[in-house]
Amino acid sequence: MAPVGPRSGEAIFASVERVNAELFTLTYGAIVRQLLTDLEEVEEVNKQLDQMGYNIGTRLIDEFLAKSNVSRCVDFKETAEVIAKVGFKMFLGVTASVTNWDAEGTCCSIVLEDNPLVDFVELPDTCQGLYYCNILSGVIRGALEMVSMKTEVTWVRDMLRGDDVFELQVKLLKQVPEEYPYKDDE
Amino acid sequence: MAPVGPRSGEAIFASVERVNAELFTLTYGAIVRQLLTDLEEVEEVNKQLDQMGYNIGTRLIDEFLAKSNVSRCVDFKETAEVIAKVGFKMFLGVTASVTNWDAEGTCCSIVLEDNPLVDFVELPDTCQGLYYCNILSGVIRGALEMVSMKTEVTWVRDMLRGDDVFELQVKLLKQVPEEYPYKDDE
């Protein structure tokens, strides 16, 4: 039997269960609005969205590994490419690109031109410090932590702030060698 | 040219933009968890989810009317059928059925056997009064209000509470004749 290779994000996206993107967009908008009402401080909302994303990411990685047939990435460079090309396609139906690598190969940008989270969204003046899509940075951070990569993920460009694209900087802080929870002979 | 009839929920669902259902499920779970943390009282969470759903419903009806080619329903009976057969399919990718009509044709049940909101969800003992899917009842109420039907929507059966299906009772309280905001000769 031929070995099973990784599947394209497109193929996976076509095969998984999906819901209407507008329902998702409006539901996400309802979360952000709720947090703004409950927490008042925009900075707190940013933190909370990131934390929610982190929790989602730690769960979503399982679905990702199960459906994508992606095997262990050799390094952070390959990992970033897989997130952009397979991950974003598989979950949001959009493709992202990877740019701005530093010399060490430990920091890059993921660039999104299309982002279903922000359809119909306009930020009022009172929300200028808000990172509306902060859930996404949390998802990436959470998912990567589950495969032993500790990262820092920050927004560099944001279309809701007038930029021409969304740009997320992903910085590898530490790569923990995977350890089994117990030794074989224990 | 042949008149354009209403499209099936299936056909619409296939043609609209979609996102991964698991991402939606986990995102919705994150909202509920957040509300439970912030509001503490389960009863308050139920109210808030319903209100969020209402706001979403008042927006979603536009997408529904634009994409479905459904024309004015002749009565509440037809409306309920359209919600179950076209609406649920178009937004959540599942089909619902309509039963338990009262004699007046103003109260019925919408029954869901499959509900992507609750995949992997189990309620802890502390959340026994929670209507986890209360956003759905709010969506229906909000959407119907936009087409001049004031309704009360309540859960009769809930799989998270051990029932075999989800059953939403939809009761028509008042049907407001549609009025234009101004007269033609004004």
Contacts between the chains, C-beta under 8 A, distances in Angstrom:
chain1	res1	chain2	res2	distance
A	13	B	20	7.1
A	16	B	20	5.6
A	16	B	21	6.9
A	16	B	22	7.3
A	17	B	20	7.6
A	17	B	21	3.9
A	17	B	22	7.4
A	17	B	93	6.5
A	17	B	116	6.7
A	18	B	18	3.7
A	18	B	19	6.2
A	18	B	20	6.0
A	18	B	21	5.4
A	18	B	93	6.3
A	19	B	18	6.2
A	19	B	19	6.4
A	19	B	21	5.1
A	19	B	24	4.7
A	19	B	91	6.7
A	19	B	92	5.5
A	19	B	93	5.9
A	19	B	116	6.1
A	20	B	13	7.1
A	20	B	16	5.6
A	20	B	17	7.6
A	20	B	18	6.0
A	20	B	63	7.9
A	20	B	90	6.4
A	20	B	91	4.4
A	20	B	92	7.3
A	20	B	93	7.7
A	21	B	16	6.9
A	21	B	17	3.9
A	21	B	18	5.4
A	21	B	19	5.1
A	22	B	16	7.3
A	22	B	17	7.4
A	22	B	60	6.8
A	22	B	63	5.1
A	22	B	91	7.9
A	23	B	24	7.6
A	23	B	56	7.4
A	23	B	60	6.6
A	23	B	91	4.7
A	23	B	92	7.3
A	24	B	19	4.7
A	24	B	23	7.6
A	24	B	24	5.2
A	24	B	27	7.3
A	26	B	56	4.5
A	26	B	59	5.6
A	26	B	60	6.4
A	27	B	24	7.3
A	27	B	27	6.8
A	27	B	28	6.5
A	27	B	31	7.4
A	27	B	52	7.9
A	27	B	56	6.4
A	27	B	135	7.4
A	28	B	27	6.5
A	30	B	31	7.4
A	30	B	52	4.2
A	30	B	55	6.3
A	30	B	56	5.9
A	31	B	27	7.4
A	31	B	30	7.3
A	31	B	31	5.0
A	31	B	34	7.2
A	33	B	55	7.9
A	34	B	31	7.2
A	34	B	34	7.4
A	34	B	35	7.2
A	34	B	48	7.1
A	34	B	52	6.6
A	35	B	34	7.2
A	38	B	38	4.9
A	38	B	39	8.0
A	39	B	38	8.0
A	48	B	34	7.1
A	52	B	27	7.9
A	52	B	30	4.2
A	52	B	34	6.6
A	55	B	30	6.3
A	55	B	33	7.9
A	56	B	23	7.4
A	56	B	26	4.5
A	56	B	27	6.4
A	56	B	30	5.9
A	59	B	26	5.6
A	60	B	22	6.8
A	60	B	23	6.6
A	60	B	26	6.4
A	63	B	20	7.9
A	63	B	22	5.1
A	90	B	20	6.4
A	91	B	19	6.7
A	91	B	20	4.4
A	91	B	22	7.9
A	91	B	23	4.7
A	92	B	19	5.5
A	92	B	20	7.3
A	92	B	23	7.3
A	93	B	17	6.5
A	93	B	18	6.3
A	93	B	19	5.9
A	93	B	20	7.7
A	116	B	17	6.7
A	116	B	19	6.1
A	135	B	27	7.4
